[in-house]
Amino acid sequence: MGGELLREPAWDIMLDLFCAKLTGREVSIMEASVAGGVPSTTGFRYVRRLLASKVVTECRDPKDRRRSWVELSEEATLQIQQWLLATWPGGS
């Protein structure tokens, strides 16, 4: 991941998506935007950046085509897991 993606609010969005993936929670683009802790328009721009860099993937909700779900890519999930294991006390 590029260093520009490890700044807030992108990092906050990625951590929220990481937790969502662990718990099986679906996250809409709007919910992901809010997770950044900034105005929704700013959060939406960050989500779009994460999508463009393939850190986050998107799929349409089959029940409501107006909504899209986003999730952390497998590669980004693995990188965050590795980082947490390496930095969390007792993680190794």
C-alpha positions, 0 to 999 in steps of 0.5 A: 500500500502506498504511504498516502493511503495510511493517512487518516481518514483512509486508514480509519476507513481501512480499519473499519473495513478490516473489522467488518470483514472479520465479523462478516458485516456488509458495509455500504459506500456511504457507511465506509465514507462516514467511518473516516470521521470526516464530512461524507463528501470527503470520506466518499473521495477517500473511498473512491481513492481506495477503490481506484488503488484496488485496496477496496473492492466494490459490488452492487447490492443485488437487492437494491441496485442503488447501493454498493457494498465495499470491502477490503481487498484480500491483499490489503486484509493480509497486509493489515493482519501482518502489520497487526501481528508484527506490532501488537504486543504478543502478536508474534 
